[in-house]
Protein backbone atom coordinates (compact mmCIF):
# COMPACT_ATOMS: atom_id res chain seq x y z
CA UNK A 1 0.00 0.00 0.00
CA UNK A 2 1.41 3.44 -0.93
CA UNK A 3 2.23 6.00 1.75
CA UNK A 4 1.54 9.74 2.16
CA UNK A 5 4.95 11.34 1.74
CA UNK A 6 6.33 14.86 1.45
CA UNK A 7 9.75 15.11 -0.18
CA UNK A 8 11.47 18.43 0.27
CA UNK A 9 14.85 20.03 -0.25
CA UNK A 10 15.88 19.94 -3.89
CA UNK A 11 13.63 17.95 -6.22
CA UNK A 12 15.72 17.57 -9.37
CA UNK A 13 13.41 16.71 -12.26
CA UNK A 14 16.06 17.20 -14.95
CA UNK A 15 18.92 19.52 -15.90
CA UNK A 16 16.60 22.53 -16.06
CA UNK A 17 13.74 21.88 -13.61
CA UNK A 18 14.07 21.88 -9.86
CA UNK A 19 11.31 22.16 -7.23
CA UNK A 20 11.42 22.76 -3.47
CA UNK A 21 9.04 19.88 -2.75
CA UNK A 22 6.96 17.08 -4.22
CA UNK A 23 4.23 14.97 -2.62
CA UNK A 24 3.26 11.32 -2.94
CA UNK A 25 -0.43 10.47 -2.91
CA UNK A 26 -1.96 7.15 -3.96
CA UNK A 27 1.33 5.99 -5.41
CA UNK A 28 1.76 9.04 -7.66
CA UNK A 29 3.59 12.33 -7.58
CA UNK A 30 2.00 15.74 -7.29
CA UNK A 31 3.77 19.07 -7.51
CA UNK A 32 0.86 20.84 -5.84
CA UNK A 33 0.60 20.83 -2.06
CA UNK A 34 -2.41 18.60 -1.29
CA UNK A 35 -2.48 19.64 2.35
CA UNK A 36 -0.75 17.72 5.07
CA UNK A 37 -1.98 15.31 7.67
CA UNK A 38 -0.64 13.77 10.85
CA UNK A 39 0.14 10.60 8.94
CA UNK A 40 2.47 12.23 6.41
CA UNK A 41 6.09 11.07 6.25
CA UNK A 42 8.59 13.85 5.49
CA UNK A 43 11.91 13.03 3.85
CA UNK A 44 14.51 15.69 3.14
CA UNK A 45 17.35 15.65 0.66
CA UNK A 46 18.10 15.71 -3.03
CA UNK A 47 15.31 13.90 -4.89
CA UNK A 48 15.86 12.51 -8.40
CA UNK A 49 13.83 10.29 -10.71
CA UNK A 50 14.41 6.59 -10.08
CA UNK A 51 17.68 5.37 -11.60
CA UNK A 52 17.68 3.30 -14.79
CA UNK A 53 19.86 0.33 -15.67
CA UNK A 54 19.55 0.19 -19.44
CA UNK A 55 21.62 -2.99 -19.78
CA UNK A 56 21.28 -5.79 -17.27
CA UNK A 57 20.08 -9.39 -17.29
CA UNK A 58 17.53 -10.61 -14.74
CA UNK A 59 17.40 -14.40 -14.58
CA UNK A 60 20.93 -14.89 -15.90
CA UNK A 61 23.88 -16.30 -13.96
CA UNK A 62 27.44 -17.22 -14.89
CA UNK A 63 26.28 -20.57 -16.31
CA UNK A 64 23.01 -19.45 -17.87
CA UNK A 65 19.47 -19.37 -16.51
CA UNK A 66 18.91 -19.15 -12.74
CA UNK A 67 15.84 -20.06 -10.69
CA UNK A 68 13.02 -17.72 -9.65
CA UNK A 69 14.39 -17.17 -6.15
CA UNK A 70 17.76 -16.04 -7.51
CA UNK A 71 16.09 -13.87 -10.14
CA UNK A 72 14.02 -12.15 -7.47
CA UNK A 73 17.12 -11.54 -5.36
CA UNK A 74 18.83 -9.96 -8.39
CA UNK A 75 15.90 -7.62 -8.95
CA UNK A 76 15.72 -6.66 -5.28
CA UNK A 77 19.44 -5.88 -5.23
CA UNK A 78 18.90 -3.47 -8.11
CA UNK A 79 15.93 -1.90 -6.32
CA UNK A 80 17.87 -1.37 -3.10
CA UNK A 81 20.55 0.46 -5.09
CA UNK A 82 17.99 2.97 -6.38
CA UNK A 83 17.42 1.31 -9.75
CA UNK A 84 13.68 1.62 -10.31
CA UNK A 85 13.61 0.89 -14.04
CA UNK A 86 15.46 -1.87 -15.90
CA UNK A 87 15.73 -2.61 -19.57
CA UNK A 88 16.65 -6.28 -19.55
CA UNK A 89 19.07 -6.67 -22.46
CA UNK A 90 18.40 -10.37 -23.02
CA UNK A 91 17.55 -13.19 -20.64
CA UNK A 92 17.25 -16.98 -21.09
CA UNK A 93 14.12 -17.04 -18.89
CA UNK A 94 10.60 -15.67 -19.21
CA UNK A 95 10.70 -12.93 -16.58
CA UNK A 96 7.23 -11.47 -17.13
CA UNK A 97 6.17 -12.53 -13.64
CA UNK A 98 8.46 -9.84 -12.20
CA UNK A 99 6.30 -7.19 -13.84
CA UNK A 100 3.44 -8.05 -11.50
CA UNK A 101 5.43 -7.13 -8.36
CA UNK A 102 5.87 -3.86 -6.47
CA UNK A 103 9.08 -4.94 -4.73
CA UNK A 104 11.21 -5.03 -7.89
CA UNK A 105 12.12 -2.39 -10.48
CA UNK A 106 9.82 -1.71 -13.41
CA UNK A 107 10.97 -4.10 -16.13
CA UNK A 108 11.21 -3.62 -19.89
CA UNK A 109 12.20 -6.91 -21.52
CA UNK A 110 14.18 -7.45 -24.72
CA UNK A 111 13.25 -11.14 -24.86
CA UNK A 112 16.05 -13.64 -25.50
CA UNK A 113 19.47 -12.81 -26.93
CA UNK A 114 19.89 -13.97 -30.52
CA UNK A 115 23.25 -15.46 -31.48
CA UNK A 116 24.81 -18.34 -33.43
CA UNK A 117 26.09 -21.71 -32.18
CA UNK A 118 29.57 -21.53 -30.62
CA UNK A 119 29.61 -17.77 -31.24
CA UNK A 120 28.49 -16.56 -27.82
CA UNK A 121 28.49 -17.67 -24.19
CA UNK A 122 26.93 -21.10 -23.71
CA UNK A 123 23.37 -21.30 -22.36
CA UNK A 124 22.83 -17.53 -22.62
CA UNK A 125 21.13 -17.06 -25.99
CA UNK A 126 18.70 -18.49 -28.48
CA UNK A 127 21.15 -19.84 -31.07
CA UNK A 128 20.27 -19.85 -34.75
CA UNK A 129 21.80 -22.64 -36.85
CA UNK A 130 21.25 -20.74 -40.10
CA UNK A 131 21.94 -17.00 -40.41
CA UNK A 132 18.90 -16.72 -42.67
CA UNK A 133 16.71 -17.45 -39.62
CA UNK A 134 17.55 -14.06 -38.13
CA UNK A 135 14.69 -11.95 -39.56
CA UNK A 136 12.02 -14.44 -38.45
CA UNK A 137 13.66 -14.82 -35.04
CA UNK A 138 13.79 -11.06 -34.57
CA UNK A 139 10.11 -10.79 -35.49
CA UNK A 140 9.36 -13.50 -32.92
CA UNK A 141 11.32 -11.71 -30.18
CA UNK A 142 9.63 -8.43 -31.09
CA UNK A 143 6.31 -10.08 -30.25
CA UNK A 144 7.68 -11.73 -27.10
CA UNK A 145 9.53 -8.75 -25.60
CA UNK A 146 8.40 -5.32 -24.46
CA UNK A 147 9.31 -3.27 -27.49
CA UNK A 148 12.97 -4.29 -27.69
CA UNK A 149 15.00 -6.99 -29.44
CA UNK A 150 18.61 -7.81 -28.50
CA UNK A 151 21.05 -9.44 -30.91
CA UNK A 152 24.71 -10.39 -30.57
CA UNK A 153 26.55 -8.60 -33.33
CA UNK A 154 30.04 -10.09 -32.98
CA UNK A 155 32.00 -12.66 -31.00
CA UNK A 156 35.24 -14.60 -31.28
CA UNK A 157 35.36 -17.24 -34.01
CA UNK A 158 37.55 -19.89 -32.37
CA UNK A 159 37.73 -22.01 -35.52
CA UNK A 160 40.58 -19.87 -36.85
CA UNK A 161 43.12 -21.00 -34.23
CA UNK A 162 45.77 -18.39 -33.38
CA UNK A 163 44.19 -16.01 -35.89
CA UNK A 164 40.82 -16.17 -34.12
CA UNK A 165 39.36 -12.77 -33.35
CA UNK A 166 36.08 -10.94 -32.98
CA UNK A 167 34.02 -11.23 -36.16
CA UNK A 168 30.49 -10.20 -37.15
CA UNK A 169 27.84 -12.92 -36.78
CA UNK A 170 25.44 -11.76 -39.51
CA UNK A 171 25.78 -10.78 -43.18
CA UNK A 172 24.87 -7.13 -43.76
CA UNK A 173 21.76 -7.87 -45.82
CA UNK A 174 20.43 -10.39 -43.30
CA UNK A 175 21.07 -7.99 -40.44
CA UNK A 176 19.20 -5.22 -42.26
CA UNK A 177 16.28 -7.56 -42.95
CA UNK A 178 16.21 -8.57 -39.29
CA UNK A 179 16.13 -4.98 -38.06
CA UNK A 180 13.35 -4.21 -40.54
CA UNK A 181 11.37 -7.22 -39.27
CA UNK A 182 11.72 -6.08 -35.65
CA UNK A 183 10.70 -2.55 -36.56
CA UNK A 184 7.68 -3.88 -38.44
CA UNK A 185 6.73 -5.70 -35.24
CA UNK A 186 6.83 -2.44 -33.28
CA UNK A 187 10.15 -3.11 -31.52
CA UNK A 188 13.44 -1.27 -31.36
CA UNK A 189 16.74 -3.13 -31.76
CA UNK A 190 19.87 -3.03 -29.66
CA UNK A 191 23.10 -4.78 -30.62
CA UNK A 192 25.97 -6.20 -28.57
CA UNK A 193 29.16 -5.21 -30.36
CA UNK A 194 32.81 -5.04 -29.39
CA UNK A 195 34.40 -5.06 -32.86
CA UNK A 196 35.04 -2.22 -35.30
CA UNK A 197 34.10 -4.44 -38.24
CA UNK A 198 30.49 -4.80 -37.06
CA UNK A 199 29.59 -1.13 -36.71
CA UNK A 200 29.16 -0.01 -40.32
CA UNK A 201 26.62 -2.75 -40.99
CA UNK A 202 24.86 -2.02 -37.68
CA UNK A 203 24.53 1.66 -38.50
CA UNK A 204 23.40 0.96 -42.06
CA UNK A 205 20.75 -1.46 -40.78
CA UNK A 206 19.20 1.30 -38.68
CA UNK A 207 19.55 -0.14 -35.18
CA UNK A 208 18.27 1.91 -32.26
CA UNK A 209 20.96 1.39 -29.63
CA UNK A 210 24.51 0.04 -29.34
CA UNK A 211 25.79 -1.95 -26.37
CA UNK A 212 29.48 -1.60 -25.44
CA UNK A 213 30.77 0.00 -28.69
CA UNK A 214 34.39 -0.59 -27.70
CA UNK A 215 35.67 -0.85 -31.27
CA UNK A 216 33.99 2.21 -32.74
CA UNK A 217 36.27 4.53 -34.70
CA UNK A 218 36.05 8.32 -34.70
CA UNK A 219 34.10 8.23 -37.97
CA UNK A 220 31.69 5.61 -36.65
CA UNK A 221 31.19 7.57 -33.44
CA UNK A 222 30.36 10.68 -35.45
CA UNK A 223 27.91 8.68 -37.58
CA UNK A 224 26.17 7.33 -34.48
CA UNK A 225 25.91 10.84 -33.04
CA UNK A 226 24.45 12.17 -36.29
CA UNK A 227 21.91 9.35 -36.40
CA UNK A 228 20.93 9.83 -32.75
CA UNK A 229 21.91 6.29 -31.77
CA UNK A 230 22.79 5.99 -28.06
CA UNK A 231 25.62 3.88 -26.70
CA UNK A 232 25.63 1.97 -23.41
CA UNK A 233 29.35 1.72 -22.50
CA UNK A 234 29.05 -0.95 -19.72
CA UNK A 235 32.43 -0.07 -18.22
CA UNK A 236 32.12 -2.66 -15.46
CA UNK A 237 32.05 -5.29 -18.19
CA UNK A 238 34.89 -3.72 -20.18
CA UNK A 239 36.99 -3.74 -17.00
CA UNK A 240 37.09 -7.54 -17.38
CA UNK A 241 38.69 -7.44 -20.84
CA UNK A 242 42.23 -7.59 -19.48
CA UNK A 243 41.46 -10.81 -17.58
CA UNK A 244 39.70 -12.23 -20.65
CA UNK A 245 42.77 -11.44 -22.73
CA UNK A 246 45.03 -13.19 -20.24
CA UNK A 247 42.84 -16.31 -20.33
CA UNK A 248 42.94 -16.45 -24.12
CA UNK A 249 46.59 -15.47 -24.64
CA UNK A 250 47.97 -18.98 -25.14
CA UNK A 251 45.51 -20.10 -27.85
CA UNK A 252 44.15 -16.88 -29.35
CA UNK A 253 46.92 -14.28 -29.39
CA UNK A 254 45.28 -11.99 -31.93
CA UNK A 255 42.04 -11.92 -29.97
CA UNK A 256 43.88 -11.32 -26.69
CA UNK A 257 45.80 -8.39 -28.17
CA UNK A 258 42.55 -6.92 -29.52
CA UNK A 259 40.74 -7.21 -26.19
CA UNK A 260 43.65 -5.73 -24.25
CA UNK A 261 43.78 -2.74 -26.57
CA UNK A 262 40.09 -2.00 -26.02
CA UNK A 263 40.60 -2.37 -22.28
CA UNK A 264 43.51 0.08 -22.28
CA UNK A 265 41.57 2.85 -24.02
CA UNK A 266 38.16 2.27 -22.46
CA UNK A 267 37.99 5.63 -20.69
CA UNK A 268 39.23 7.52 -23.75
CA UNK A 269 36.56 5.75 -25.81
CA UNK A 270 33.76 6.89 -23.51
CA UNK A 271 35.08 10.44 -23.45
CA UNK A 272 35.17 10.36 -27.27
CA UNK A 273 31.50 9.33 -27.28
CA UNK A 274 30.61 12.20 -24.99
CA UNK A 275 32.67 14.81 -26.83
CA UNK A 276 31.14 13.77 -30.18
CA UNK A 277 27.60 14.23 -28.84
CA UNK A 278 26.62 10.56 -28.64
CA UNK A 279 23.90 10.01 -26.05
CA UNK A 280 25.30 7.84 -23.29
CA UNK A 281 23.08 5.59 -21.19
CA UNK A 282 24.04 3.75 -18.01
CA UNK A 283 24.06 -0.04 -18.00
CA UNK A 284 25.85 -2.34 -15.57
CA UNK A 285 25.63 -5.56 -17.64
CA UNK A 286 24.67 -7.24 -14.36
CA UNK A 287 23.84 -10.93 -14.61
CA UNK A 288 26.34 -13.44 -15.87
CA UNK A 289 29.56 -12.59 -14.02
CA UNK A 290 28.60 -9.14 -12.67
CA UNK A 291 26.52 -8.74 -9.52
CA UNK A 292 23.27 -6.80 -9.53
CA UNK A 293 22.85 -3.57 -7.61
CA UNK A 294 26.02 -1.93 -8.95
CA UNK A 295 24.65 1.10 -10.76
CA UNK A 296 26.64 3.47 -8.53
CA UNK A 297 29.82 1.59 -9.47
CA UNK A 298 29.01 1.96 -13.16
CA UNK A 299 28.46 5.70 -12.80
CA UNK A 300 31.74 5.97 -10.90
CA UNK A 301 33.47 4.33 -13.87
CA UNK A 302 31.91 6.88 -16.21
CA UNK A 303 33.25 9.65 -13.98
CA UNK A 304 36.77 8.27 -14.49
CA UNK A 305 36.28 9.04 -18.19
CA UNK A 306 35.97 12.73 -17.35
CA UNK A 307 32.21 12.95 -17.94
CA UNK A 308 30.60 15.71 -15.82
CA UNK A 309 28.50 14.47 -12.91
CA UNK A 310 25.31 16.11 -14.17
CA UNK A 311 25.64 14.37 -17.54
CA UNK A 312 26.16 11.02 -15.82
CA UNK A 313 23.14 11.62 -13.61
CA UNK A 314 21.03 12.40 -16.68
CA UNK A 315 22.25 9.21 -18.37
CA UNK A 316 21.29 7.21 -15.28
CA UNK A 317 17.99 8.94 -14.63
CA UNK A 318 15.76 11.38 -16.53
CA UNK A 319 17.39 11.07 -19.98
CA UNK A 320 17.27 7.26 -19.80
CA UNK A 321 13.61 7.40 -18.75
CA UNK A 322 12.79 9.64 -21.68
CA UNK A 323 14.62 7.30 -24.07
CA UNK A 324 12.63 4.32 -22.78
CA UNK A 325 9.33 6.22 -22.79
CA UNK A 326 8.87 6.36 -19.03
CA UNK A 327 8.08 9.47 -16.96
CA UNK A 328 10.34 10.96 -14.33
CA UNK A 329 9.29 13.64 -11.86
CA UNK A 330 6.13 15.26 -13.19
CA UNK A 331 2.52 15.73 -12.19
CA UNK A 332 0.71 12.39 -11.90
CA UNK A 333 3.75 10.22 -12.66
CA UNK A 334 4.28 7.00 -10.68
CA UNK A 335 6.16 7.81 -7.48
CA UNK A 336 9.46 6.14 -8.39
CA UNK A 337 12.17 8.36 -6.91
CA UNK A 338 15.41 8.20 -4.95
CA UNK A 339 16.53 10.59 -2.21
CA UNK A 340 20.19 11.38 -1.50
CA UNK A 341 21.96 13.16 1.38
CA UNK A 342 23.93 15.44 -0.98
CA UNK A 343 23.71 16.73 -4.53
CA UNK A 344 24.64 14.03 -7.10
CA UNK A 345 24.91 16.75 -9.76
CA UNK A 346 28.05 17.86 -7.94
CA UNK A 347 29.42 14.49 -6.79
CA UNK A 348 28.23 11.37 -8.62
CA UNK A 349 29.62 9.18 -5.81
CA UNK A 350 26.54 10.20 -3.79
CA UNK A 351 24.55 7.67 -5.87
CA UNK A 352 26.12 4.96 -3.75
CA UNK A 353 24.44 6.29 -0.60
CA UNK A 354 20.68 6.71 -1.06
CA UNK A 355 18.73 8.03 1.91
CA UNK A 356 15.45 6.57 0.66
CA UNK A 357 14.17 4.58 -2.31
CA UNK A 358 10.48 4.95 -3.16
CA UNK A 359 8.78 2.56 -5.57
CA UNK A 360 5.17 3.20 -6.62
CA UNK A 361 4.71 5.42 -3.59
CA UNK A 362 6.07 2.94 -1.07
CA UNK A 363 9.31 3.41 0.84
CA UNK A 364 11.34 0.28 0.07
CA UNK A 365 14.61 1.51 1.57
Protein Blocks (a to p, Z undefined) as FASTA:
>chain_A
ZZddddehjacfblmbccfbdcdeehiacfbdgbiafkbccdedddddddddfbdcehia
fkbpadfklmmmmmmmmmmnopabdcdebifbdfklmmmpckbccdddebjadddehiac
ehkbccdfblklmmmmmmmmmmmmgoiacddfbdcdfknommpccddfbdfklmmmmmmm
mmmnopacddddfbfklmmmmmmnopabdehjlmpcfklmmmmmmnopacdfklmlmmmm
mmmmmmmmmmmmmlmmmmmmmmmmmmmmmmmmmmnopacdddehighjbcehilmmmmmm
mmmnopafklmmmmmmmmmmmmnopacddehiacdddddfbdfklmmklmmmcfbdceeh
iafZZ
